[in-house]
Amino acid sequence: MDDNGKNYQPIHWGAITLIVIGFVFLLNSMHIAPIGRTFGRWWPLIFIIIGLVKLGDRNKGGAITLLLIGAFFLMANLGVIGWAAIGRFWPLILIIVGIGILFNQHHWGTGQGTRFPEDSSDFVRVNAIFGGSDRRFTSNNFKGGEISAIFGGTDVDLSEVRVSPEGCHLQLNAIFGGVDVRVPANVKVIVKGIPVFGGIDDKTPSVTNTDKVIHCHCSAIFGGIDIKN
């Protein structure tokens, strides 16, 4: 529960992605909205929607990158700009991605051995989009949160946190990316999730003589999740 007495429920972005993709292919198989006609033109909206959602997070650079890439390809599909122009200016995509990574690094600074400073928050929210991040948390009443890597990678150190007596729930999402999480050695880890062309690797030993539990809800879509001590 959070400070207001409400249960904390992290957004399951991996599940939402699967639902959206499932609906797209369901409509196609029922001949309601063929992918070749509808999805083939409007698929860049996926990048734009995710970018708009991520604007509310701390990773503004990744959100802006997704928005620009989505807008670029959407304009090409709608005939605003020609594909010949894309063939000439596609290196701009690499420049945009690089600027997004530099924006994040400049905004949050650098530390000794990690890109971000130590964080004592009870809830973790880490997003690595078209880039990478290293985070370390030291909460004395850790309750969980969400860690996502989309076309990027993140390494989160939770080895020094103290798990809340109520337990905690971690939502781990790896979509074309990688998530590495280090958990305390004295807690029980319960991992749930089904990889889709990806992998979920729980390297933690079995712990039974403790009432401290971390529930890891995993979504690995063309990506990998690694949980260890």
GROMACS elastic network, one bead per residue, 0.5 to 0.9 nm:
[ bonds ]
;  ai    aj funct       b0    kb
    1     4     6  0.76652   500
    1     5     6  0.54463   500
    1     6     6  0.50863   500
    1     8     6  0.55563   500
    1   143     6  0.77036   500
    1   166     6  0.80298   500
    2     5     6  0.53694   500
    2     6     6  0.54381   500
    2     7     6  0.61270   500
    2     8     6  0.60459   500
    2   122     6  0.88686   500
    2   123     6  0.88569   500
    2   143     6  0.81577   500
    3     6     6  0.73866   500
    4     7     6  0.87883   500
    8   143     6  0.83834   500
    8   144     6  0.83898   500
    8   145     6  0.80882   500
    8   169     6  0.86269   500
    9    12     6  0.86850   500
    9   145     6  0.81019   500
    9   169     6  0.83551   500
   10    13     6  0.88880   500
   10   144     6  0.85975   500
   10   145     6  0.59998   500
   10   146     6  0.60558   500
   10   169     6  0.83752   500
   10   170     6  0.79265   500
   10   171     6  0.66043   500
   11    14     6  0.88145   500
   11    15     6  0.89070   500
   11    16     6  0.85679   500
   11   146     6  0.75663   500
   11   171     6  0.78471   500
   12    15     6  0.54534   500
   12    16     6  0.63456   500
   12    17     6  0.87676   500
   12   146     6  0.83339   500
   12   171     6  0.67823   500
   12   172     6  0.85359   500
   12   173     6  0.79927   500
   12   217     6  0.86840   500
   12   219     6  0.83800   500
   13    16     6  0.50039   500
   13    17     6  0.60831   500
   13    18     6  0.86520   500
   13   148     6  0.83826   500
   13   171     6  0.88417   500
   13   173     6  0.70679   500
   13   219     6  0.83399   500
   14    17     6  0.51436   500
   14    18     6  0.63594   500
   14    19     6  0.87349   500
   14   148     6  0.89933   500
   14   172     6  0.85681   500
   14   173     6  0.59092   500
   14   174     6  0.78451   500
   14   175     6  0.75584   500
   14   218     6  0.81703   500
   14   219     6  0.52983   500
   14   220     6  0.75545   500
   14   221     6  0.75783   500
   15    18     6  0.51275   500
   15    19     6  0.61905   500
   15    20     6  0.86893   500
   15   219     6  0.72501   500
   16    19     6  0.50726   500
   16    20     6  0.62227   500
   16    21     6  0.86424   500
   17    20     6  0.52429   500
   17    21     6  0.62032   500
   17    22     6  0.84585   500
   18    21     6  0.51492   500
   18    22     6  0.58896   500
   18    23     6  0.85585   500
   18   221     6  0.89539   500
   19    23     6  0.61756   500
   19    24     6  0.86551   500
   20    23     6  0.52231   500
   20    24     6  0.63180   500
   20    25     6  0.88760   500
   21    24     6  0.51028   500
   21    25     6  0.63978   500
   21    26     6  0.85478   500
   22    25     6  0.53461   500
   22    26     6  0.59859   500
   22    27     6  0.86056   500
   23    27     6  0.60640   500
   23    28     6  0.84506   500
   24    27     6  0.53875   500
   24    28     6  0.63244   500
   24    29     6  0.88464   500
   24    33     6  0.79077   500
   24    34     6  0.86227   500
   24    35     6  0.74376   500
   24    39     6  0.76499   500
   25    29     6  0.60999   500
   25    30     6  0.85813   500
   25    33     6  0.88479   500
   25    34     6  0.83684   500
   25    35     6  0.74405   500
   26    29     6  0.51522   500
   26    30     6  0.62427   500
   26    31     6  0.86041   500
   26    32     6  0.86707   500
   26    33     6  0.88766   500
   27    30     6  0.51793   500
   27    31     6  0.61814   500
   27    32     6  0.51677   500
   27    33     6  0.52897   500
   27    34     6  0.69116   500
   27    35     6  0.82774   500
   28    31     6  0.50471   500
   28    32     6  0.60973   500
   28    33     6  0.52255   500
   28    35     6  0.56975   500
   28    36     6  0.87055   500
   29    32     6  0.77448   500
   29    33     6  0.84561   500
   29    34     6  0.75703   500
   30    33     6  0.77740   500
   30    34     6  0.83316   500
   31    34     6  0.56679   500
   33    36     6  0.86150   500
   33    37     6  0.74376   500
   33    38     6  0.62660   500
   33    39     6  0.79994   500
   34    37     6  0.56210   500
   34    38     6  0.61336   500
   34    39     6  0.72829   500
   34    40     6  0.87606   500
   35    38     6  0.53325   500
   35    40     6  0.57249   500
   35    41     6  0.86162   500
   36    39     6  0.62308   500
   36    40     6  0.50028   500
   36    41     6  0.78592   500
   37    40     6  0.57395   500
   37    41     6  0.66661   500
   37    42     6  0.89902   500
   38    41     6  0.55469   500
   38    42     6  0.62258   500
   38    43     6  0.81693   500
   39    42     6  0.51165   500
   39    43     6  0.51762   500
   39    44     6  0.88846   500
   40    43     6  0.59984   500
   40    44     6  0.89595   500
   40    77     6  0.81997   500
   41    44     6  0.77903   500
   41    74     6  0.73243   500
   41    77     6  0.53936   500
   41    78     6  0.70336   500
   42    45     6  0.58173   500
   42    46     6  0.82182   500
   42    74     6  0.66014   500
   42    77     6  0.74520   500
   42    78     6  0.84672   500
   43    46     6  0.58695   500
   43    47     6  0.80593   500
   43    70     6  0.85191   500
   43    73     6  0.88100   500
   43    74     6  0.77236   500
   44    47     6  0.55170   500
   44    48     6  0.66688   500
   44    49     6  0.88860   500
   44    69     6  0.79287   500
   44    71     6  0.70417   500
   44    72     6  0.83635   500
   44    73     6  0.60613   500
   44    74     6  0.53699   500
   44    77     6  0.86899   500
   45    49     6  0.59150   500
   45    50     6  0.84320   500
   45    67     6  0.88930   500
   45    70     6  0.61634   500
   45    71     6  0.78402   500
   45    74     6  0.71828   500
   46    49     6  0.53137   500
   46    50     6  0.62423   500
   46    51     6  0.84918   500
   46    70     6  0.74075   500
   47    50     6  0.53030   500
   47    51     6  0.59950   500
   47    52     6  0.86429   500
   47    66     6  0.52887   500
   47    67     6  0.62594   500
   47    68     6  0.86669   500
   47    69     6  0.72140   500
   47    71     6  0.83328   500
   48    52     6  0.61634   500
   48    53     6  0.86738   500
   48    63     6  0.86156   500
   48    66     6  0.61526   500
   48    68     6  0.78064   500
   48    69     6  0.79729   500
   48    70     6  0.51622   500
   48    71     6  0.68958   500
   49    52     6  0.51603   500
   49    53     6  0.63071   500
   49    54     6  0.86486   500
   49    66     6  0.86957   500
   49    67     6  0.78738   500
   49    70     6  0.87628   500
   50    53     6  0.51432   500
   50    54     6  0.61299   500
   50    55     6  0.87206   500
   50    63     6  0.74648   500
   50    66     6  0.72748   500
   50    67     6  0.80476   500
   51    54     6  0.50953   500
   51    55     6  0.62752   500
   51    60     6  0.88486   500
   51    62     6  0.75353   500
   51    64     6  0.64134   500
   51    65     6  0.75899   500
   51    66     6  0.50837   500
   51    67     6  0.51564   500
   51    68     6  0.87926   500
   51    70     6  0.86028   500
   52    55     6  0.52829   500
   52    56     6  0.77654   500
   52    63     6  0.67465   500
   52    64     6  0.83246   500
   52    66     6  0.85735   500
   52    67     6  0.71587   500
   53    56     6  0.62713   500
   53    57     6  0.79629   500
   53    63     6  0.78857   500
   54    57     6  0.52160   500
   54    58     6  0.80466   500
   54    59     6  0.71762   500
   54    60     6  0.71532   500
   54    62     6  0.78487   500
   54    63     6  0.52906   500
   54    64     6  0.87093   500
   54   127     6  0.85773   500
   55    58     6  0.75824   500
   55    59     6  0.73868   500
   55    60     6  0.56240   500
   55    61     6  0.87168   500
   55    62     6  0.85748   500
   55    63     6  0.55071   500
   55    64     6  0.75507   500
   56    59     6  0.83587   500
   56    60     6  0.78016   500
   56    63     6  0.88547   500
   57    60     6  0.66724   500
   57    63     6  0.84577   500
   57   125     6  0.85157   500
   57   126     6  0.87265   500
   57   127     6  0.79004   500
   58    61     6  0.85813   500
   58   104     6  0.85321   500
   58   126     6  0.83951   500
   58   127     6  0.80161   500
   59    62     6  0.56288   500
   59    63     6  0.66032   500
   59    64     6  0.89449   500
   59   103     6  0.89526   500
   59   104     6  0.64154   500
   59   126     6  0.84493   500
   59   127     6  0.65442   500
   59   128     6  0.73502   500
   59   129     6  0.77093   500
   60    63     6  0.50722   500
   60    64     6  0.61289   500
   60    65     6  0.85356   500
   60   100     6  0.79385   500
   60   103     6  0.79743   500
   60   104     6  0.71028   500
   61    64     6  0.52096   500
   61    65     6  0.61480   500
   61    66     6  0.87517   500
   61    97     6  0.84816   500
   61    99     6  0.75791   500
   61   101     6  0.63610   500
   61   102     6  0.79617   500
   61   103     6  0.55814   500
   61   104     6  0.56110   500
   61   129     6  0.83701   500
   61   130     6  0.89701   500
   62    65     6  0.50236   500
   62    66     6  0.63121   500
   62    67     6  0.87026   500
   62    97     6  0.78755   500
   62   100     6  0.56836   500
   62   101     6  0.71793   500
   62   103     6  0.88024   500
   62   104     6  0.78815   500
   62   127     6  0.86496   500
   62   128     6  0.74272   500
   62   130     6  0.61260   500
   62   131     6  0.74734   500
   63    66     6  0.52509   500
   63    67     6  0.62721   500
   63    68     6  0.87465   500
   63   100     6  0.83472   500
   63   129     6  0.75607   500
   64    67     6  0.50412   500
   64    68     6  0.61552   500
   64    69     6  0.85793   500
   64    96     6  0.87862   500
   64   100     6  0.70938   500
   65    68     6  0.52987   500
   65    69     6  0.61696   500
   65    70     6  0.84929   500
   65    93     6  0.86186   500
   65    96     6  0.61827   500
   65    97     6  0.59290   500
   65    99     6  0.83034   500
   65   100     6  0.59393   500
   65   129     6  0.85693   500
   65   130     6  0.78860   500
   66    69     6  0.52510   500
   66    70     6  0.59643   500
   66    71     6  0.84595   500
   66    97     6  0.87424   500
   66   129     6  0.84007   500
   66   130     6  0.85289   500
   67    70     6  0.51911   500
   67    71     6  0.60316   500
   67    72     6  0.84986   500
   68    71     6  0.51201   500
   68    72     6  0.60059   500
   68    73     6  0.87513   500
   68    93     6  0.85326   500
   68    96     6  0.78150   500
   69    72     6  0.50822   500
   69    73     6  0.64130   500
   69    74     6  0.85197   500
   69    93     6  0.68473   500
   69    96     6  0.81953   500
   69    97     6  0.89766   500
   70    73     6  0.55059   500
   70    74     6  0.59940   500
   70    75     6  0.85846   500
   71    74     6  0.50522   500
   71    75     6  0.60616   500
   71    76     6  0.85900   500
   72    75     6  0.54967   500
   72    76     6  0.65306   500
   72    77     6  0.89617   500
   72    81     6  0.85234   500
   72    86     6  0.86056   500
   72    93     6  0.89549   500
   73    77     6  0.61926   500
   73    78     6  0.86386   500
   73    81     6  0.89545   500
   73    86     6  0.85096   500
   74    77     6  0.50693   500
   74    78     6  0.61820   500
   74    79     6  0.85624   500
   74    80     6  0.85339   500
   75    78     6  0.51393   500
   75    79     6  0.61052   500
   75    81     6  0.58443   500
   75    82     6  0.83870   500
   76    79     6  0.51478   500
   76    80     6  0.58446   500
   76    82     6  0.56325   500
   76    83     6  0.60610   500
   76    85     6  0.87260   500
   76    86     6  0.78237   500
   77    80     6  0.76970   500
   77    81     6  0.81359   500
   77    82     6  0.83253   500
   77    83     6  0.82851   500
   78    81     6  0.78184   500
   79    82     6  0.60560   500
   79    83     6  0.84151   500
   81    84     6  0.83728   500
   81    85     6  0.68061   500
   81    86     6  0.81114   500
   82    85     6  0.53255   500
   82    86     6  0.68747   500
   83    87     6  0.63105   500
   83    88     6  0.87094   500
   84    87     6  0.50552   500
   84    88     6  0.64907   500
   84    89     6  0.87617   500
   85    88     6  0.50635   500
   85    89     6  0.59852   500
   85    90     6  0.80415   500
   86    89     6  0.50765   500
   86    90     6  0.51533   500
   86    91     6  0.88335   500
   87    90     6  0.57700   500
   87    91     6  0.88512   500
   88    91     6  0.79086   500
   89    92     6  0.57208   500
   89    93     6  0.81022   500
   90    93     6  0.56978   500
   90    94     6  0.76951   500
   91    94     6  0.52776   500
   91    95     6  0.65599   500
   91    96     6  0.87906   500
   92    96     6  0.60641   500
   92    97     6  0.85805   500
   93    96     6  0.50568   500
   93    97     6  0.62191   500
   93    98     6  0.86031   500
   94    97     6  0.51651   500
   94    98     6  0.61830   500
   94    99     6  0.86542   500
   95    98     6  0.50843   500
   95    99     6  0.61596   500
   95   100     6  0.86052   500
   96    99     6  0.51431   500
   96   100     6  0.62038   500
   96   101     6  0.87816   500
   97   100     6  0.50981   500
   97   101     6  0.63976   500
   97   102     6  0.87826   500
   97   130     6  0.66653   500
   97   131     6  0.81853   500
   98   101     6  0.52059   500
   98   102     6  0.62542   500
   98   103     6  0.85474   500
   98   130     6  0.87907   500
   98   131     6  0.86657   500
   99   102     6  0.50758   500
   99   103     6  0.59677   500
   99   104     6  0.86886   500
  100   103     6  0.50616   500
  100   104     6  0.64543   500
  100   105     6  0.88276   500
  100   130     6  0.79540   500
  100   131     6  0.80972   500
  101   104     6  0.53360   500
  101   105     6  0.64037   500
  101   106     6  0.87272   500
  101   129     6  0.87908   500
  101   130     6  0.73243   500
  101   131     6  0.57333   500
  101   132     6  0.79946   500
  102   105     6  0.50693   500
  102   106     6  0.59862   500
  102   107     6  0.83945   500
  103   106     6  0.52366   500
  103   107     6  0.60036   500
  103   108     6  0.86354   500
  104   107     6  0.51760   500
  104   108     6  0.62258   500
  104   109     6  0.81806   500
  104   131     6  0.88262   500
  105   108     6  0.54842   500
  105   109     6  0.55257   500
  105   110     6  0.69346   500
  105   115     6  0.71852   500
  105   116     6  0.85093   500
  105   133     6  0.89724   500
  106   109     6  0.52462   500
  106   110     6  0.80265   500
  108   115     6  0.76425   500
  108   116     6  0.63230   500
  108   117     6  0.81978   500
  109   115     6  0.67843   500
  109   116     6  0.67701   500
  109   117     6  0.82639   500
  110   113     6  0.83091   500
  110   114     6  0.66764   500
  110   116     6  0.60035   500
  110   117     6  0.75119   500
  111   114     6  0.51606   500
  111   115     6  0.54581   500
  111   116     6  0.61215   500
  111   117     6  0.60444   500
  111   118     6  0.89059   500
  112   115     6  0.77455   500
  112   117     6  0.85956   500
  113   134     6  0.86022   500
  114   117     6  0.70873   500
  114   118     6  0.87807   500
  114   133     6  0.78769   500
  114   134     6  0.53589   500
  114   135     6  0.67754   500
  114   136     6  0.81166   500
  115   132     6  0.88880   500
  115   133     6  0.61884   500
  115   134     6  0.55587   500
  115   135     6  0.72579   500
  116   119     6  0.85164   500
  116   133     6  0.73514   500
  116   134     6  0.62882   500
  116   135     6  0.57728   500
  116   136     6  0.78338   500
  117   134     6  0.89685   500
  117   135     6  0.71654   500
  117   136     6  0.73102   500
  118   135     6  0.69323   500
  118   136     6  0.52025   500
  118   137     6  0.58993   500
  118   138     6  0.72817   500
  119   122     6  0.89727   500
  119   124     6  0.87462   500
  119   135     6  0.77256   500
  119   136     6  0.62027   500
  119   138     6  0.62618   500
  119   139     6  0.75301   500
  120   123     6  0.87233   500
  120   136     6  0.85467   500
  120   137     6  0.54880   500
  120   140     6  0.76640   500
  120   142     6  0.87624   500
  120   161     6  0.84598   500
  121   124     6  0.66874   500
  121   137     6  0.70975   500
  121   138     6  0.75384   500
  121   139     6  0.56568   500
  121   140     6  0.87286   500
  121   141     6  0.85844   500
  121   142     6  0.75492   500
  122   137     6  0.86008   500
  122   138     6  0.85626   500
  122   139     6  0.54675   500
  122   140     6  0.74908   500
  122   141     6  0.58258   500
  122   143     6  0.56241   500
  122   144     6  0.70904   500
  122   145     6  0.84855   500
  122   161     6  0.89544   500
  122   164     6  0.87654   500
  123   139     6  0.84548   500
  123   142     6  0.64572   500
  123   143     6  0.57718   500
  123   144     6  0.51950   500
  123   145     6  0.50608   500
  123   146     6  0.81861   500
  124   137     6  0.79143   500
  124   142     6  0.85555   500
  124   143     6  0.83857   500
  124   144     6  0.61596   500
  124   146     6  0.60736   500
  124   147     6  0.72735   500
  124   170     6  0.84857   500
  125   144     6  0.88015   500
  125   145     6  0.56906   500
  125   147     6  0.57470   500
  125   148     6  0.82065   500
  126   133     6  0.83366   500
  126   135     6  0.80092   500
  126   145     6  0.85538   500
  126   146     6  0.64897   500
  126   148     6  0.61774   500
  126   149     6  0.82670   500
  126   154     6  0.79788   500
  126   156     6  0.83495   500
  127   132     6  0.88092   500
  127   133     6  0.81896   500
  127   146     6  0.82873   500
  127   147     6  0.60683   500
  127   149     6  0.58939   500
  127   150     6  0.78070   500
  127   153     6  0.89034   500
  127   154     6  0.77911   500
  128   131     6  0.56701   500
  128   132     6  0.54764   500
  128   133     6  0.62728   500
  128   147     6  0.83722   500
  128   148     6  0.62562   500
  128   150     6  0.61747   500
  128   151     6  0.77620   500
  128   152     6  0.55329   500
  128   153     6  0.59252   500
  128   154     6  0.60422   500
  128   177     6  0.86557   500
  129   132     6  0.73633   500
  129   148     6  0.81893   500
  129   149     6  0.59708   500
  129   151     6  0.57385   500
  129   152     6  0.52853   500
  129   153     6  0.77927   500
  129   177     6  0.86703   500
  130   149     6  0.83145   500
  130   150     6  0.65596   500
  130   153     6  0.81436   500
  130   177     6  0.88273   500
  131   149     6  0.85460   500
  131   150     6  0.84749   500
  131   151     6  0.72428   500
  131   153     6  0.64942   500
  131   154     6  0.83996   500
  132   149     6  0.82057   500
  132   152     6  0.55717   500
  132   154     6  0.53736   500
  132   155     6  0.81758   500
  133   152     6  0.86606   500
  133   153     6  0.67469   500
  133   155     6  0.64369   500
  133   156     6  0.82193   500
  134   153     6  0.88600   500
  134   154     6  0.58241   500
  134   156     6  0.58430   500
  134   157     6  0.79391   500
  135   154     6  0.78634   500
  135   155     6  0.63745   500
  135   157     6  0.61254   500
  135   158     6  0.86418   500
  136   155     6  0.85394   500
  136   156     6  0.58029   500
  136   158     6  0.62832   500
  136   159     6  0.84568   500
  136   160     6  0.85804   500
  137   142     6  0.89234   500
  137   156     6  0.77796   500
  137   157     6  0.62569   500
  137   158     6  0.54178   500
  137   159     6  0.79895   500
  137   160     6  0.70787   500
  137   161     6  0.64432   500
  138   141     6  0.89876   500
  138   142     6  0.82440   500
  138   157     6  0.87483   500
  138   158     6  0.68975   500
  138   159     6  0.80074   500
  138   160     6  0.53551   500
  138   162     6  0.75901   500
  139   142     6  0.53131   500
  139   143     6  0.88675   500
  139   158     6  0.86324   500
  139   160     6  0.76907   500
  139   162     6  0.62036   500
  139   163     6  0.80978   500
  140   160     6  0.86488   500
  140   161     6  0.58442   500
  140   163     6  0.70687   500
  140   164     6  0.76568   500
  141   161     6  0.74086   500
  141   162     6  0.55528   500
  141   163     6  0.55524   500
  141   165     6  0.78902   500
  142   161     6  0.62596   500
  142   162     6  0.58098   500
  142   164     6  0.51859   500
  142   167     6  0.82089   500
  142   168     6  0.68932   500
  143   163     6  0.65428   500
  143   164     6  0.56470   500
  143   165     6  0.88947   500
  143   166     6  0.78136   500
  143   167     6  0.65233   500
  143   169     6  0.66647   500
  143   170     6  0.83580   500
  143   214     6  0.87185   500
  144   163     6  0.85482   500
  144   164     6  0.89233   500
  144   167     6  0.83346   500
  144   171     6  0.79389   500
  144   214     6  0.78923   500
  144   215     6  0.85373   500
  145   168     6  0.81624   500
  145   169     6  0.65264   500
  145   170     6  0.50647   500
  145   171     6  0.62235   500
  145   172     6  0.86955   500
  146   169     6  0.85643   500
  146   170     6  0.57014   500
  146   172     6  0.60064   500
  146   173     6  0.78699   500
  147   154     6  0.81669   500
  147   156     6  0.83050   500
  147   170     6  0.75162   500
  147   171     6  0.62063   500
  147   173     6  0.62535   500
  147   174     6  0.85068   500
  147   179     6  0.75303   500
  147   181     6  0.89612   500
  148   152     6  0.89676   500
  148   153     6  0.84007   500
  148   154     6  0.77510   500
  148   171     6  0.80615   500
  148   172     6  0.58944   500
  148   174     6  0.58578   500
  148   175     6  0.78812   500
  148   177     6  0.86226   500
  148   178     6  0.84704   500
  148   179     6  0.70337   500
  149   152     6  0.52803   500
  149   153     6  0.53331   500
  149   154     6  0.63149   500
  149   172     6  0.85042   500
  149   173     6  0.62468   500
  149   175     6  0.61906   500
  149   176     6  0.76342   500
  149   177     6  0.52800   500
  149   178     6  0.59498   500
  149   179     6  0.61938   500
  149   223     6  0.86176   500
  150   153     6  0.74464   500
  150   173     6  0.80017   500
  150   174     6  0.61859   500
  150   176     6  0.57625   500
  150   177     6  0.53101   500
  150   178     6  0.80029   500
  150   223     6  0.86776   500
  151   174     6  0.83585   500
  151   175     6  0.65110   500
  151   178     6  0.81920   500
  151   223     6  0.87351   500
  152   174     6  0.86022   500
  152   175     6  0.84324   500
  152   176     6  0.72752   500
  152   178     6  0.65847   500
  152   179     6  0.87523   500
  153   174     6  0.83111   500
  153   177     6  0.54713   500
  153   179     6  0.58966   500
  153   180     6  0.80656   500
  154   177     6  0.85040   500
  154   178     6  0.65201   500
  154   179     6  0.52202   500
  154   180     6  0.62907   500
  154   181     6  0.83964   500
  155   178     6  0.85048   500
  155   179     6  0.62101   500
  155   181     6  0.60197   500
  155   182     6  0.80642   500
  156   179     6  0.79171   500
  156   180     6  0.62311   500
  156   182     6  0.63724   500
  156   183     6  0.88566   500
  157   160     6  0.77645   500
  157   161     6  0.88809   500
  157   180     6  0.83980   500
  157   181     6  0.60021   500
  157   183     6  0.68473   500
  158   161     6  0.55156   500
  158   162     6  0.88184   500
  158   181     6  0.70734   500
  158   182     6  0.54031   500
  158   184     6  0.64188   500
  158   229     6  0.88503   500
  159   162     6  0.86347   500
  159   181     6  0.88580   500
  159   182     6  0.56309   500
  159   185     6  0.71297   500
  159   229     6  0.67939   500
  160   183     6  0.78652   500
  160   184     6  0.62195   500
  161   183     6  0.80693   500
  161   184     6  0.68747   500
  162   165     6  0.89403   500
  162   184     6  0.79466   500
  162   212     6  0.87543   500
  163   166     6  0.81077   500
  163   167     6  0.62617   500
  163   168     6  0.67938   500
  163   184     6  0.86431   500
  163   187     6  0.79491   500
  163   212     6  0.62170   500
  163   213     6  0.73886   500
  163   214     6  0.76046   500
  164   167     6  0.51657   500
  164   168     6  0.65770   500
  164   212     6  0.74615   500
  164   213     6  0.86725   500
  165   168     6  0.84858   500
  165   211     6  0.77124   500
  165   212     6  0.65678   500
  165   213     6  0.85418   500
  166   212     6  0.81453   500
  166   213     6  0.84683   500
  167   211     6  0.82533   500
  167   212     6  0.60680   500
  167   213     6  0.51890   500
  167   214     6  0.61520   500
  167   215     6  0.78414   500
  168   212     6  0.86000   500
  168   213     6  0.66509   500
  168   214     6  0.51388   500
  168   215     6  0.61744   500
  168   216     6  0.86629   500
  169   213     6  0.86410   500
  169   214     6  0.59171   500
  169   216     6  0.60186   500
  169   217     6  0.73629   500
  170   214     6  0.71640   500
  170   215     6  0.60153   500
  170   217     6  0.60539   500
  170   218     6  0.82427   500
  171   215     6  0.84481   500
  171   216     6  0.60158   500
  171   218     6  0.60402   500
  171   219     6  0.80607   500
  172   179     6  0.73296   500
  172   216     6  0.68547   500
  172   217     6  0.60645   500
  172   219     6  0.62448   500
  172   220     6  0.81306   500
  172   225     6  0.74738   500
  173   177     6  0.87253   500
  173   178     6  0.84899   500
  173   179     6  0.73756   500
  173   217     6  0.84883   500
  173   218     6  0.59621   500
  173   220     6  0.59885   500
  173   221     6  0.80422   500
  173   223     6  0.85945   500
  173   224     6  0.87679   500
  173   225     6  0.77630   500
  174   177     6  0.51656   500
  174   178     6  0.54734   500
  174   179     6  0.60710   500
  174   198     6  0.84341   500
  174   218     6  0.81287   500
  174   219     6  0.62099   500
  174   221     6  0.61400   500
  174   222     6  0.75439   500
  174   223     6  0.50670   500
  174   224     6  0.59436   500
  174   225     6  0.64794   500
  175   178     6  0.76232   500
  175   198     6  0.86522   500
  175   219     6  0.78383   500
  175   220     6  0.60533   500
  175   222     6  0.58240   500
  175   223     6  0.52463   500
  175   224     6  0.80829   500
  176   198     6  0.85368   500
  176   220     6  0.82124   500
  176   221     6  0.64094   500
  176   224     6  0.80690   500
  177   220     6  0.85494   500
  177   221     6  0.84335   500
  177   222     6  0.73358   500
  177   224     6  0.65634   500
  177   225     6  0.87116   500
  178   220     6  0.85787   500
  178   223     6  0.56514   500
  178   225     6  0.58759   500
  178   226     6  0.79469   500
  179   223     6  0.83116   500
  179   224     6  0.63811   500
  179   226     6  0.61985   500
  179   227     6  0.83728   500
  180   224     6  0.84127   500
  180   225     6  0.60095   500
  180   227     6  0.60941   500
  180   228     6  0.79490   500
  181   225     6  0.79629   500
  181   226     6  0.62258   500
  181   228     6  0.63708   500
  181   229     6  0.82290   500
  182   226     6  0.84458   500
  182   227     6  0.60251   500
  182   229     6  0.50516   500
  183   186     6  0.87980   500
  183   187     6  0.79316   500
  183   189     6  0.84872   500
  183   204     6  0.83031   500
  183   214     6  0.85596   500
  183   227     6  0.72532   500
  183   228     6  0.61512   500
  183   229     6  0.50375   500
  184   187     6  0.60575   500
  184   188     6  0.89843   500
  184   228     6  0.86537   500
  184   229     6  0.59123   500
  185   188     6  0.83926   500
  185   204     6  0.79377   500
  185   205     6  0.83536   500
  185   207     6  0.86211   500
  185   228     6  0.87668   500
  185   229     6  0.55529   500
  186   207     6  0.72329   500
  186   209     6  0.87992   500
  186   210     6  0.72664   500
  186   212     6  0.77015   500
  187   207     6  0.65485   500
  187   208     6  0.85076   500
  187   209     6  0.88158   500
  187   210     6  0.64501   500
  187   211     6  0.75730   500
  187   212     6  0.50542   500
  187   213     6  0.56351   500
  187   214     6  0.70127   500
  188   204     6  0.85835   500
  188   205     6  0.84981   500
  188   206     6  0.69342   500
  188   207     6  0.51259   500
  188   208     6  0.67501   500
  188   209     6  0.85912   500
  188   210     6  0.69284   500
  188   211     6  0.76179   500
  188   212     6  0.61205   500
  188   214     6  0.62417   500
  188   215     6  0.84915   500
  189   202     6  0.86242   500
  189   204     6  0.72833   500
  189   205     6  0.86094   500
  189   206     6  0.78571   500
  189   207     6  0.78203   500
  189   212     6  0.87086   500
  189   213     6  0.58593   500
  189   215     6  0.60604   500
  189   216     6  0.71956   500
  190   213     6  0.73381   500
  190   214     6  0.62743   500
  190   216     6  0.59903   500
  190   217     6  0.84827   500
  191   200     6  0.88183   500
  191   202     6  0.73618   500
  191   214     6  0.84613   500
  191   215     6  0.61278   500
  191   217     6  0.61729   500
  191   218     6  0.72277   500
  192   215     6  0.78056   500
  192   216     6  0.61783   500
  192   217     6  0.50691   500
  192   218     6  0.60240   500
  192   219     6  0.88491   500
  193   200     6  0.78525   500
  193   216     6  0.82634   500
  193   217     6  0.58317   500
  193   219     6  0.59230   500
  193   220     6  0.79883   500
  194   198     6  0.88268   500
  194   199     6  0.84636   500
  194   200     6  0.79403   500
  194   218     6  0.72148   500
  194   219     6  0.65548   500
  194   220     6  0.72238   500
  195   198     6  0.50316   500
  195   199     6  0.55057   500
  195   200     6  0.65326   500
  195   218     6  0.79472   500
  195   219     6  0.61821   500
  195   221     6  0.61146   500
  195   222     6  0.80364   500
  195   223     6  0.82752   500
  195   224     6  0.83469   500
  196   199     6  0.77426   500
  196   219     6  0.78953   500
  196   220     6  0.59962   500
  196   222     6  0.63169   500
  196   223     6  0.82806   500
  197   220     6  0.75785   500
  197   221     6  0.58816   500
  197   223     6  0.73287   500
  198   219     6  0.88095   500
  198   220     6  0.52548   500
  198   221     6  0.53844   500
  198   224     6  0.55242   500
  198   225     6  0.83532   500
  199   220     6  0.61503   500
  199   221     6  0.82019   500
  199   222     6  0.79908   500
  199   223     6  0.64947   500
  199   225     6  0.62501   500
  199   226     6  0.83344   500
  200   218     6  0.74803   500
  200   219     6  0.83102   500
  200   220     6  0.68030   500
  200   223     6  0.87215   500
  200   224     6  0.59059   500
  200   226     6  0.62129   500
  200   227     6  0.81155   500
  201   224     6  0.78263   500
  201   225     6  0.60952   500
  201   227     6  0.62364   500
  201   228     6  0.84800   500
  202   205     6  0.85900   500
  202   225     6  0.82948   500
  202   226     6  0.62054   500
  202   228     6  0.64193   500
  203   226     6  0.74098   500
  203   227     6  0.58368   500
  203   229     6  0.74990   500
  204   207     6  0.85937   500
  204   227     6  0.67753   500
  204   229     6  0.58652   500
  205   228     6  0.85257   500
  205   229     6  0.83260   500
  207   210     6  0.69560   500
  208   211     6  0.80929   500
  210   213     6  0.78721   500
  218   225     6  0.76503   500
  219   223     6  0.87232   500
  219   224     6  0.88813   500
  219   225     6  0.82751   500
  220   223     6  0.51569   500
  220   224     6  0.57549   500
  220   225     6  0.66410   500
  221   224     6  0.77856   500
